[in-house]
Amino acid sequence: MKAGDEFAVVPGSDASDPQFTVVAATDRLVVWIYEGGDPDKVVVDYTVVDSSGTELECGHQWSADRDPV
């Protein structure tokens, strides 16, 4: 993401009481979603959208030679 960009992480409909943990690193931002805050119940059904509601793919805005994972 570029400075000033906004995004939302939206858990799938099966997630009850989703809670988020965010880890910021030099070249990435990692968002973990837990069902009910339980770290053993990681939510893997999610969507990332920008401020206009457009779905973003993993590695959004990265150059082709960078590995988003």
mmCIF file of the N, C-alpha and C atoms, coordinates in Angstrom:
data_MODEL
# 
_entry.id   MODEL 
# 
loop_
_atom_site.group_PDB 
_atom_site.id 
_atom_site.type_symbol 
_atom_site.label_atom_id 
_atom_site.label_alt_id 
_atom_site.label_comp_id 
_atom_site.label_asym_id 
_atom_site.label_entity_id 
_atom_site.label_seq_id 
_atom_site.pdbx_PDB_ins_code 
_atom_site.Cartn_x 
_atom_site.Cartn_y 
_atom_site.Cartn_z 
_atom_site.occupancy 
_atom_site.B_iso_or_equiv 
_atom_site.pdbx_formal_charge 
_atom_site.auth_seq_id 
_atom_site.auth_comp_id 
_atom_site.auth_asym_id 
_atom_site.auth_atom_id 
_atom_site.pdbx_PDB_model_num 
ATOM 1   N N  . MET A 1 1  ? 0.840   -1.171  0.000   1.00 0.00 ? 1  MET A N  1 
ATOM 2   C CA . MET A 1 1  ? 0.000   0.000   0.000   1.00 0.00 ? 1  MET A CA 1 
ATOM 3   C C  . MET A 1 1  ? 0.895   1.248   0.000   1.00 0.00 ? 1  MET A C  1 
ATOM 4   N N  . LYS A 1 2  ? 0.422   2.249   -0.646  1.00 0.00 ? 2  LYS A N  1 
ATOM 5   C CA . LYS A 1 2  ? 1.140   3.516   -0.655  1.00 0.00 ? 2  LYS A CA 1 
ATOM 6   C C  . LYS A 1 2  ? 0.683   4.350   0.540   1.00 0.00 ? 2  LYS A C  1 
ATOM 7   N N  . ALA A 1 3  ? 1.528   5.282   0.953   1.00 0.00 ? 3  ALA A N  1 
ATOM 8   C CA . ALA A 1 3  ? 1.173   6.154   2.071   1.00 0.00 ? 3  ALA A CA 1 
ATOM 9   C C  . ALA A 1 3  ? -0.167  6.817   1.798   1.00 0.00 ? 3  ALA A C  1 
ATOM 10  N N  . GLY A 1 4  ? -1.059  6.778   2.767   1.00 0.00 ? 4  GLY A N  1 
ATOM 11  C CA . GLY A 1 4  ? -2.371  7.385   2.640   1.00 0.00 ? 4  GLY A CA 1 
ATOM 12  C C  . GLY A 1 4  ? -3.447  6.464   2.109   1.00 0.00 ? 4  GLY A C  1 
ATOM 13  N N  . ASP A 1 5  ? -3.050  5.313   1.535   1.00 0.00 ? 5  ASP A N  1 
ATOM 14  C CA . ASP A 1 5  ? -4.040  4.349   1.052   1.00 0.00 ? 5  ASP A CA 1 
ATOM 15  C C  . ASP A 1 5  ? -4.778  3.737   2.236   1.00 0.00 ? 5  ASP A C  1 
ATOM 16  N N  . GLU A 1 6  ? -6.015  3.392   2.018   1.00 0.00 ? 6  GLU A N  1 
ATOM 17  C CA . GLU A 1 6  ? -6.825  2.755   3.051   1.00 0.00 ? 6  GLU A CA 1 
ATOM 18  C C  . GLU A 1 6  ? -7.319  1.415   2.534   1.00 0.00 ? 6  GLU A C  1 
ATOM 19  N N  . PHE A 1 7  ? -7.478  0.471   3.445   1.00 0.00 ? 7  PHE A N  1 
ATOM 20  C CA . PHE A 1 7  ? -8.021  -0.831  3.081   1.00 0.00 ? 7  PHE A CA 1 
ATOM 21  C C  . PHE A 1 7  ? -8.782  -1.390  4.266   1.00 0.00 ? 7  PHE A C  1 
ATOM 22  N N  . ALA A 1 8  ? -9.613  -2.375  3.986   1.00 0.00 ? 8  ALA A N  1 
ATOM 23  C CA . ALA A 1 8  ? -10.366 -3.066  5.031   1.00 0.00 ? 8  ALA A CA 1 
ATOM 24  C C  . ALA A 1 8  ? -10.186 -4.562  4.823   1.00 0.00 ? 8  ALA A C  1 
ATOM 25  N N  . VAL A 1 9  ? -10.055 -5.290  5.920   1.00 0.00 ? 9  VAL A N  1 
ATOM 26  C CA . VAL A 1 9  ? -10.015 -6.745  5.894   1.00 0.00 ? 9  VAL A CA 1 
ATOM 27  C C  . VAL A 1 9  ? -11.376 -7.207  6.386   1.00 0.00 ? 9  VAL A C  1 
ATOM 28  N N  . VAL A 1 10 ? -12.084 -7.939  5.530   1.00 0.00 ? 10 VAL A N  1 
ATOM 29  C CA . VAL A 1 10 ? -13.455 -8.344  5.824   1.00 0.00 ? 10 VAL A CA 1 
ATOM 30  C C  . VAL A 1 10 ? -13.497 -9.863  5.976   1.00 0.00 ? 10 VAL A C  1 
ATOM 31  N N  . PRO A 1 11 ? -13.748 -10.363 7.196   1.00 0.00 ? 11 PRO A N  1 
ATOM 32  C CA . PRO A 1 11 ? -13.814 -11.813 7.380   1.00 0.00 ? 11 PRO A CA 1 
ATOM 33  C C  . PRO A 1 11 ? -15.042 -12.401 6.692   1.00 0.00 ? 11 PRO A C  1 
ATOM 34  N N  . GLY A 1 12 ? -14.937 -13.674 6.326   1.00 0.00 ? 12 GLY A N  1 
ATOM 35  C CA . GLY A 1 12 ? -16.061 -14.372 5.706   1.00 0.00 ? 12 GLY A CA 1 
ATOM 36  C C  . GLY A 1 12 ? -17.246 -14.445 6.640   1.00 0.00 ? 12 GLY A C  1 
ATOM 37  N N  . SER A 1 13 ? -18.379 -14.804 6.101   1.00 0.00 ? 13 SER A N  1 
ATOM 38  C CA . SER A 1 13 ? -19.621 -14.799 6.874   1.00 0.00 ? 13 SER A CA 1 
ATOM 39  C C  . SER A 1 13 ? -19.651 -15.857 7.977   1.00 0.00 ? 13 SER A C  1 
ATOM 40  N N  . ASP A 1 14 ? -18.787 -16.859 7.905   1.00 0.00 ? 14 ASP A N  1 
ATOM 41  C CA . ASP A 1 14 ? -18.783 -17.914 8.926   1.00 0.00 ? 14 ASP A CA 1 
ATOM 42  C C  . ASP A 1 14 ? -18.053 -17.522 10.205  1.00 0.00 ? 14 ASP A C  1 
ATOM 43  N N  . ALA A 1 15 ? -17.320 -16.422 10.197  1.00 0.00 ? 15 ALA A N  1 
ATOM 44  C CA . ALA A 1 15 ? -16.540 -16.012 11.359  1.00 0.00 ? 15 ALA A CA 1 
ATOM 45  C C  . ALA A 1 15 ? -17.436 -15.358 12.400  1.00 0.00 ? 15 ALA A C  1 
ATOM 46  N N  . SER A 1 16 ? -17.484 -15.959 13.587  1.00 0.00 ? 16 SER A N  1 
ATOM 47  C CA . SER A 1 16 ? -18.267 -15.347 14.651  1.00 0.00 ? 16 SER A CA 1 
ATOM 48  C C  . SER A 1 16 ? -17.337 -14.568 15.573  1.00 0.00 ? 16 SER A C  1 
ATOM 49  N N  . ASP A 1 17 ? -17.704 -13.347 15.878  1.00 0.00 ? 17 ASP A N  1 
ATOM 50  C CA . ASP A 1 17 ? -16.933 -12.460 16.746  1.00 0.00 ? 17 ASP A CA 1 
ATOM 51  C C  . ASP A 1 17 ? -15.464 -12.373 16.307  1.00 0.00 ? 17 ASP A C  1 
ATOM 52  N N  . PRO A 1 18 ? -15.190 -11.959 15.050  1.00 0.00 ? 18 PRO A N  1 
ATOM 53  C CA . PRO A 1 18 ? -13.801 -11.892 14.583  1.00 0.00 ? 18 PRO A CA 1 
ATOM 54  C C  . PRO A 1 18 ? -13.011 -10.827 15.322  1.00 0.00 ? 18 PRO A C  1 
ATOM 55  N N  . GLN A 1 19 ? -11.772 -11.156 15.651  1.00 0.00 ? 19 GLN A N  1 
ATOM 56  C CA . GLN A 1 19 ? -10.857 -10.215 16.289  1.00 0.00 ? 19 GLN A CA 1 
ATOM 57  C C  . GLN A 1 19 ? -9.562  -10.233 15.502  1.00 0.00 ? 19 GLN A C  1 
ATOM 58  N N  . PHE A 1 20 ? -8.911  -9.083  15.405  1.00 0.00 ? 20 PHE A N  1 
ATOM 59  C CA . PHE A 1 20 ? -7.768  -8.905  14.527  1.00 0.00 ? 20 PHE A CA 1 
ATOM 60  C C  . PHE A 1 20 ? -6.492  -8.630  15.301  1.00 0.00 ? 20 PHE A C  1 
ATOM 61  N N  . THR A 1 21 ? -5.377  -9.148  14.782  1.00 0.00 ? 21 THR A N  1 
ATOM 62  C CA . THR A 1 21 ? -4.038  -8.796  15.238  1.00 0.00 ? 21 THR A CA 1 
ATOM 63  C C  . THR A 1 21 ? -3.277  -8.334  14.014  1.00 0.00 ? 21 THR A C  1 
ATOM 64  N N  . VAL A 1 22 ? -2.572  -7.217  14.117  1.00 0.00 ? 22 VAL A N  1 
ATOM 65  C CA . VAL A 1 22 ? -1.831  -6.667  12.984  1.00 0.00 ? 22 VAL A CA 1 
ATOM 66  C C  . VAL A 1 22 ? -0.357  -6.618  13.348  1.00 0.00 ? 22 VAL A C  1 
ATOM 67  N N  . VAL A 1 23 ? 0.480   -7.113  12.429  1.00 0.00 ? 23 VAL A N  1 
ATOM 68  C CA . VAL A 1 23 ? 1.934   -7.089  12.604  1.00 0.00 ? 23 VAL A CA 1 
ATOM 69  C C  . VAL A 1 23 ? 2.512   -6.278  11.449  1.00 0.00 ? 23 VAL A C  1 
ATOM 70  N N  . ALA A 1 24 ? 3.240   -5.218  11.762  1.00 0.00 ? 24 ALA A N  1 
ATOM 71  C CA . ALA A 1 24 ? 3.862   -4.379  10.739  1.00 0.00 ? 24 ALA A CA 1 
ATOM 72  C C  . ALA A 1 24 ? 5.337   -4.717  10.642  1.00 0.00 ? 24 ALA A C  1 
ATOM 73  N N  . ALA A 1 25 ? 5.813   -4.960  9.428   1.00 0.00 ? 25 ALA A N  1 
ATOM 74  C CA . ALA A 1 25 ? 7.228   -5.217  9.164   1.00 0.00 ? 25 ALA A CA 1 
ATOM 75  C C  . ALA A 1 25 ? 7.699   -4.190  8.137   1.00 0.00 ? 25 ALA A C  1 
ATOM 76  N N  . THR A 1 26 ? 8.970   -4.216  7.828   1.00 0.00 ? 26 THR A N  1 
ATOM 77  C CA . THR A 1 26 ? 9.538   -3.235  6.903   1.00 0.00 ? 26 THR A CA 1 
ATOM 78  C C  . THR A 1 26 ? 8.846   -3.236  5.548   1.00 0.00 ? 26 THR A C  1 
ATOM 79  N N  . ASP A 1 27 ? 8.564   -4.415  5.008   1.00 0.00 ? 27 ASP A N  1 
ATOM 80  C CA . ASP A 1 27 ? 8.023   -4.475  3.651   1.00 0.00 ? 27 ASP A CA 1 
ATOM 81  C C  . ASP A 1 27 ? 6.668   -5.143  3.548   1.00 0.00 ? 27 ASP A C  1 
ATOM 82  N N  . ARG A 1 28 ? 5.977   -5.310  4.677   1.00 0.00 ? 28 ARG A N  1 
ATOM 83  C CA . ARG A 1 28 ? 4.651   -5.923  4.612   1.00 0.00 ? 28 ARG A CA 1 
ATOM 84  C C  . ARG A 1 28 ? 3.855   -5.657  5.881   1.00 0.00 ? 28 ARG A C  1 
ATOM 85  N N  . LEU A 1 29 ? 2.569   -5.864  5.765   1.00 0.00 ? 29 LEU A N  1 
ATOM 86  C CA . LEU A 1 29 ? 1.646   -5.746  6.888   1.00 0.00 ? 29 LEU A CA 1 
ATOM 87  C C  . LEU A 1 29 ? 0.884   -7.064  6.947   1.00 0.00 ? 29 LEU A C  1 
ATOM 88  N N  . VAL A 1 30 ? 0.912   -7.722  8.092   1.00 0.00 ? 30 VAL A N  1 
ATOM 89  C CA . VAL A 1 30 ? 0.260   -9.019  8.247   1.00 0.00 ? 30 VAL A CA 1 
ATOM 90  C C  . VAL A 1 30 ? -0.930  -8.853  9.184   1.00 0.00 ? 30 VAL A C  1 
ATOM 91  N N  . VAL A 1 31 ? -2.096  -9.307  8.728   1.00 0.00 ? 31 VAL A N  1 
ATOM 92  C CA . VAL A 1 31 ? -3.308  -9.225  9.536   1.00 0.00 ? 31 VAL A CA 1 
ATOM 93  C C  . VAL A 1 31 ? -3.779  -10.648 9.829   1.00 0.00 ? 31 VAL A C  1 
ATOM 94  N N  . TRP A 1 32 ? -3.856  -10.978 11.107  1.00 0.00 ? 32 TRP A N  1 
ATOM 95  C CA . TRP A 1 32 ? -4.383  -12.276 11.535  1.00 0.00 ? 32 TRP A CA 1 
ATOM 96  C C  . TRP A 1 32 ? -5.799  -12.044 12.031  1.00 0.00 ? 32 TRP A C  1 
ATOM 97  N N  . ILE A 1 33 ? -6.721  -12.913 11.621  1.00 0.00 ? 33 ILE A N  1 
ATOM 98  C CA . ILE A 1 33 ? -8.106  -12.827 12.080  1.00 0.00 ? 33 ILE A CA 1 
ATOM 99  C C  . ILE A 1 33 ? -8.397  -14.086 12.886  1.00 0.00 ? 33 ILE A C  1 
ATOM 100 N N  . TYR A 1 34 ? -8.856  -13.891 14.112  1.00 0.00 ? 34 TYR A N  1 
ATOM 101 C CA . TYR A 1 34 ? -9.183  -15.022 14.989  1.00 0.00 ? 34 TYR A CA 1 
ATOM 102 C C  . TYR A 1 34 ? -10.669 -15.016 15.297  1.00 0.00 ? 34 TYR A C  1 
ATOM 103 N N  . GLU A 1 35 ? -11.264 -16.194 15.285  1.00 0.00 ? 35 GLU A N  1 
ATOM 104 C CA . GLU A 1 35 ? -12.666 -16.323 15.657  1.00 0.00 ? 35 GLU A CA 1 
ATOM 105 C C  . GLU A 1 35 ? -12.765 -16.237 17.172  1.00 0.00 ? 35 GLU A C  1 
ATOM 106 N N  . GLY A 1 36 ? -13.496 -15.251 17.656  1.00 0.00 ? 36 GLY A N  1 
ATOM 107 C CA . GLY A 1 36 ? -13.683 -15.071 19.089  1.00 0.00 ? 36 GLY A CA 1 
ATOM 108 C C  . GLY A 1 36 ? -12.400 -14.792 19.839  1.00 0.00 ? 36 GLY A C  1 
ATOM 109 N N  . GLY A 1 37 ? -11.354 -14.347 19.127  1.00 0.00 ? 37 GLY A N  1 
ATOM 110 C CA . GLY A 1 37 ? -10.079 -14.059 19.773  1.00 0.00 ? 37 GLY A CA 1 
ATOM 111 C C  . GLY A 1 37 ? -9.259  -15.283 20.108  1.00 0.00 ? 37 GLY A C  1 
ATOM 112 N N  . ASP A 1 38 ? -9.709  -16.465 19.701  1.00 0.00 ? 38 ASP A N  1 
ATOM 113 C CA . ASP A 1 38 ? -9.015  -17.720 20.001  1.00 0.00 ? 38 ASP A CA 1 
ATOM 114 C C  . ASP A 1 38 ? -7.923  -17.965 18.959  1.00 0.00 ? 38 ASP A C  1 
ATOM 115 N N  . PRO A 1 39 ? -6.628  -17.918 19.341  1.00 0.00 ? 39 PRO A N  1 
ATOM 116 C CA . PRO A 1 39 ? -5.544  -18.096 18.368  1.00 0.00 ? 39 PRO A CA 1 
ATOM 117 C C  . PRO A 1 39 ? -5.513  -19.474 17.719  1.00 0.00 ? 39 PRO A C  1 
ATOM 118 N N  . ASP A 1 40 ? -6.278  -20.428 18.232  1.00 0.00 ? 40 ASP A N  1 
ATOM 119 C CA . ASP A 1 40 ? -6.374  -21.743 17.597  1.00 0.00 ? 40 ASP A CA 1 
ATOM 120 C C  . ASP A 1 40 ? -7.440  -21.770 16.507  1.00 0.00 ? 40 ASP A C  1 
ATOM 121 N N  . LYS A 1 41 ? -8.195  -20.672 16.368  1.00 0.00 ? 41 LYS A N  1 
ATOM 122 C CA . LYS A 1 41 ? -9.272  -20.599 15.368  1.00 0.00 ? 41 LYS A CA 1 
ATOM 123 C C  . LYS A 1 41 ? -8.990  -19.455 14.395  1.00 0.00 ? 41 LYS A C  1 
ATOM 124 N N  . VAL A 1 42 ? -7.984  -19.657 13.549  1.00 0.00 ? 42 VAL A N  1 
ATOM 125 C CA . VAL A 1 42 ? -7.616  -18.642 12.569  1.00 0.00 ? 42 VAL A CA 1 
ATOM 126 C C  . VAL A 1 42 ? -8.647  -18.636 11.443  1.00 0.00 ? 42 VAL A C  1 
ATOM 127 N N  . VAL A 1 43 ? -9.124  -17.460 11.092  1.00 0.00 ? 43 VAL A N  1 
ATOM 128 C CA . VAL A 1 43 ? -10.087 -17.306 10.009  1.00 0.00 ? 43 VAL A CA 1 
ATOM 129 C C  . VAL A 1 43 ? -9.304  -17.195 8.700   1.00 0.00 ? 43 VAL A C  1 
ATOM 130 N N  . VAL A 1 44 ? -9.587  -18.091 7.752   1.00 0.00 ? 44 VAL A N  1 
ATOM 131 C CA . VAL A 1 44 ? -8.869  -18.070 6.479   1.00 0.00 ? 44 VAL A CA 1 
ATOM 132 C C  . VAL A 1 44 ? -9.758  -17.600 5.325   1.00 0.00 ? 44 VAL A C  1 
ATOM 133 N N  . ASP A 1 45 ? -11.042 -17.403 5.581   1.00 0.00 ? 45 ASP A N  1 
ATOM 134 C CA . ASP A 1 45 ? -11.967 -16.901 4.574   1.00 0.00 ? 45 ASP A CA 1 
ATOM 135 C C  . ASP A 1 45 ? -12.129 -15.403 4.807   1.00 0.00 ? 45 ASP A C  1 
ATOM 136 N N  . TYR A 1 46 ? -11.506 -14.599 3.954   1.00 0.00 ? 46 TYR A N  1 
ATOM 137 C CA . TYR A 1 46 ? -11.538 -13.149 4.124   1.00 0.00 ? 46 TYR A CA 1 
ATOM 138 C C  . TYR A 1 46 ? -11.377 -12.477 2.764   1.00 0.00 ? 46 TYR A C  1 
ATOM 139 N N  . THR A 1 47 ? -11.652 -11.191 2.733   1.00 0.00 ? 47 THR A N  1 
ATOM 140 C CA . THR A 1 47 ? -11.459 -10.367 1.546   1.00 0.00 ? 47 THR A CA 1 
ATOM 141 C C  . THR A 1 47 ? -10.802 -9.070  1.983   1.00 0.00 ? 47 THR A C  1 
ATOM 142 N N  . VAL A 1 48 ? -9.873  -8.560  1.181   1.00 0.00 ? 48 VAL A N  1 
ATOM 143 C CA . VAL A 1 48 ? -9.256  -7.263  1.427   1.00 0.00 ? 48 VAL A CA 1 
ATOM 144 C C  . VAL A 1 48 ? -9.773  -6.324  0.346   1.00 0.00 ? 48 VAL A C  1 
ATOM 145 N N  . VAL A 1 49 ? -10.323 -5.188  0.769   1.00 0.00 ? 49 VAL A N  1 
ATOM 146 C CA . VAL A 1 49 ? -10.877 -4.216  -0.177  1.00 0.00 ? 49 VAL A CA 1 
ATOM 147 C C  . VAL A 1 49 ? -10.282 -2.835  0.070   1.00 0.00 ? 49 VAL A C  1 
ATOM 148 N N  . ASP A 1 50 ? -10.210 -2.030  -1.000  1.00 0.00 ? 50 ASP A N  1 
ATOM 149 C CA . ASP A 1 50 ? -9.738  -0.656  -0.833  1.00 0.00 ? 50 ASP A CA 1 
ATOM 150 C C  . ASP A 1 50 ? -10.908 0.237   -0.434  1.00 0.00 ? 50 ASP A C  1 
ATOM 151 N N  . SER A 1 51 ? -10.656 1.535   -0.327  1.00 0.00 ? 51 SER A N  1 
ATOM 152 C CA . SER A 1 51 ? -11.683 2.455   0.175   1.00 0.00 ? 51 SER A CA 1 
ATOM 153 C C  . SER A 1 51 ? -12.893 2.571   -0.754  1.00 0.00 ? 51 SER A C  1 
ATOM 154 N N  . SER A 1 52 ? -12.748 2.152   -2.011  1.00 0.00 ? 52 SER A N  1 
ATOM 155 C CA . SER A 1 52 ? -13.893 2.188   -2.929  1.00 0.00 ? 52 SER A CA 1 
ATOM 156 C C  . SER A 1 52 ? -14.622 0.850   -3.001  1.00 0.00 ? 52 SER A C  1 
ATOM 157 N N  . GLY A 1 53 ? -14.132 -0.149  -2.232  1.00 0.00 ? 53 GLY A N  1 
ATOM 158 C CA . GLY A 1 53 ? -14.776 -1.453  -2.207  1.00 0.00 ? 53 GLY A CA 1 
ATOM 159 C C  . GLY A 1 53 ? -14.227 -2.451  -3.208  1.00 0.00 ? 53 GLY A C  1 
ATOM 160 N N  . THR A 1 54 ? -13.163 -2.077  -3.929  1.00 0.00 ? 54 THR A N  1 
ATOM 161 C CA . THR A 1 54 ? -12.544 -2.974  -4.904  1.00 0.00 ? 54 THR A CA 1 
ATOM 162 C C  . THR A 1 54 ? -11.681 -4.004  -4.186  1.00 0.00 ? 54 THR A C  1 
ATOM 163 N N  . GLU A 1 55 ? -11.872 -5.276  -4.530  1.00 0.00 ? 55 GLU A N  1 
ATOM 164 C CA . GLU A 1 55 ? -11.089 -6.344  -3.897  1.00 0.00 ? 55 GLU A CA 1 
ATOM 165 C C  . GLU A 1 55 ? -9.626  -6.246  -4.328  1.00 0.00 ? 55 GLU A C  1 
ATOM 166 N N  . LEU A 1 56 ? -8.718  -6.385  -3.360  1.00 0.00 ? 56 LEU A N  1 
ATOM 167 C CA . LEU A 1 56 ? -7.285  -6.317  -3.627  1.00 0.00 ? 56 LEU A CA 1 
ATOM 168 C C  . LEU A 1 56 ? -6.678  -7.715  -3.542  1.00 0.00 ? 56 LEU A C  1 
ATOM 169 N N  . GLU A 1 57 ? -5.772  -8.012  -4.449  1.00 0.00 ? 57 GLU A N  1 
ATOM 170 C CA . GLU A 1 57 ? -5.071  -9.295  -4.450  1.00 0.00 ? 57 GLU A CA 1 
ATOM 171 C C  . GLU A 1 57 ? -3.831  -9.214  -3.575  1.00 0.00 ? 57 GLU A C  1 
ATOM 172 N N  . CYS A 1 58 ? -3.319  -10.368 -3.162  1.00 0.00 ? 58 CYS A N  1 
ATOM 173 C CA . CYS A 1 58 ? -2.066  -10.429 -2.409  1.00 0.00 ? 58 CYS A CA 1 
ATOM 174 C C  . CYS A 1 58 ? -0.959  -9.795  -3.246  1.00 0.00 ? 58 CYS A C  1 
ATOM 175 N N  . GLY A 1 59 ? -0.158  -8.931  -2.638  1.00 0.00 ? 59 GLY A N  1 
ATOM 176 C CA . GLY A 1 59 ? 0.917   -8.262  -3.357  1.00 0.00 ? 59 GLY A CA 1 
ATOM 177 C C  . GLY A 1 59 ? 0.460   -7.043  -4.128  1.00 0.00 ? 59 GLY A C  1 
ATOM 178 N N  . HIS A 1 60 ? -0.699  -6.512  -3.792  1.00 0.00 ? 60 HIS A N  1 
ATOM 179 C CA . HIS A 1 60 ? -1.240  -5.322  -4.453  1.00 0.00 ? 60 HIS A CA 1 
ATOM 180 C C  . HIS A 1 60 ? -0.172  -4.233  -4.532  1.00 0.00 ? 60 HIS A C  1 
ATOM 181 N N  . GLN A 1 61 ? 0.060   -3.688  -5.709  1.00 0.00 ? 61 GLN A N  1 
ATOM 182 C CA . GLN A 1 61 ? 1.007   -2.600  -6.004  1.00 0.00 ? 61 GLN A CA 1 
ATOM 183 C C  . GLN A 1 61 ? 2.468   -3.025  -5.939  1.00 0.00 ? 61 GLN A C  1 
ATOM 184 N N  . TRP A 1 62 ? 2.781   -4.303  -5.798  1.00 0.00 ? 62 TRP A N  1 
ATOM 185 C CA . TRP A 1 62 ? 4.180   -4.722  -5.811  1.00 0.00 ? 62 TRP A CA 1 
ATOM 186 C C  . TRP A 1 62 ? 4.635   -4.898  -7.248  1.00 0.00 ? 62 TRP A C  1 
ATOM 187 N N  . SER A 1 63 ? 5.917   -4.659  -7.500  1.00 0.00 ? 63 SER A N  1 
ATOM 188 C CA . SER A 1 63 ? 6.447   -4.866  -8.846  1.00 0.00 ? 63 SER A CA 1 
ATOM 189 C C  . SER A 1 63 ? 6.464   -6.365  -9.152  1.00 0.00 ? 63 SER A C  1 
ATOM 190 N N  . ALA A 1 64 ? 6.521   -6.707  -10.425 1.00 0.00 ? 64 ALA A N  1 
ATOM 191 C CA . ALA A 1 64 ? 6.457   -8.112  -10.856 1.00 0.00 ? 64 ALA A CA 1 
ATOM 192 C C  . ALA A 1 64 ? 7.620   -8.955  -10.335 1.00 0.00 ? 64 ALA A C  1 
ATOM 193 N N  . ASP A 1 65 ? 8.749   -8.342  -10.016 1.00 0.00 ? 65 ASP A N  1 
ATOM 194 C CA . ASP A 1 65 ? 9.905   -9.110  -9.549  1.00 0.00 ? 65 ASP A CA 1 
ATOM 195 C C  . ASP A 1 65 ? 9.907   -9.363  -8.039  1.00 0.00 ? 65 ASP A C  1 
ATOM 196 N N  . ARG A 1 66 ? 8.909   -8.866  -7.322  1.00 0.00 ? 66 ARG A N  1 
ATOM 197 C CA . ARG A 1 66 ? 8.815   -9.098  -5.874  1.00 0.00 ? 66 ARG A CA 1 
ATOM 198 C C  . ARG A 1 66 ? 7.858   -10.234 -5.587  1.00 0.00 ? 66 ARG A C  1 
ATOM 199 N N  . ASP A 1 67 ? 8.211   -11.043 -4.606  1.00 0.00 ? 67 ASP A N  1 
ATOM 200 C CA . ASP A 1 67 ? 7.359   -12.147 -4.179  1.00 0.00 ? 67 ASP A CA 1 
ATOM 201 C C  . ASP A 1 67 ? 6.464   -11.655 -3.053  1.00 0.00 ? 67 ASP A C  1 
ATOM 202 N N  . PRO A 1 68 ? 5.129   -11.616 -3.244  1.00 0.00 ? 68 PRO A N  1 
ATOM 203 C CA . PRO A 1 68 ? 4.253   -11.084 -2.203  1.00 0.00 ? 68 PRO A CA 1 
ATOM 204 C C  . PRO A 1 68 ? 4.158   -11.958 -0.960  1.00 0.00 ? 68 PRO A C  1 
ATOM 205 N N  . VAL A 1 69 ? 4.655   -13.166 -1.051  1.00 0.00 ? 69 VAL A N  1 
ATOM 206 C CA . VAL A 1 69 ? 4.575   -14.073 0.092   1.00 0.00 ? 69 VAL A CA 1 
ATOM 207 C C  . VAL A 1 69 ? 5.920   -14.171 0.685   1.00 0.00 ? 69 VAL A C  1 
# 
